[in-house]
Amino acid sequence: MLAVQIAPNMTSKKPRLLVVIDSDLKEEFETLCEIENRSMSNQAVTLIKNFVDNAKREGKLSDRTNSKGSK
C-alpha cells in the first residue's frame, strides 16, 4: 500500500512528502539506509531523483523547470 500526501512544512521552504508503506517494507528500507549511513528522507529523495532522471532520459518526461524555476 502506498499513500502520498504533500504536507505543509513550517521549518523548511521545501515541500514534504508523506508516504504510507507496509511495516515490513519500512523496516527493510530503514536497515538499508543504516547500512548506507543515510537518513530515510535523504535516501528517499535520492531514489525519487534517480527515478525522475531516468524517466527524462527515456523521454517519459521533458527536461523542464517547474513554475518556480527549480529543477
C-alpha positions, 0 to 999 in steps of 0.5 A: 500500500502506498499513500502520498500526501504533500504536507505543509512544512513550517521549518523548511521552504521545501515541500514534504512528502508523506508516504504510507508503506507496509511495516515490513517494507519500512523496516527493510528500507530503514536497515538499508539506509543504516547500512548506507549511513543515510537518513530515510528522507535523504535516501528517499529523495535520492531514489525519487531523483534517480527515478525522475532522471531516468524517466527524462532520459527515456523521454517519459518526461521533458527536461523542464523547470517547474513554475518556480524555476527549480529543477 
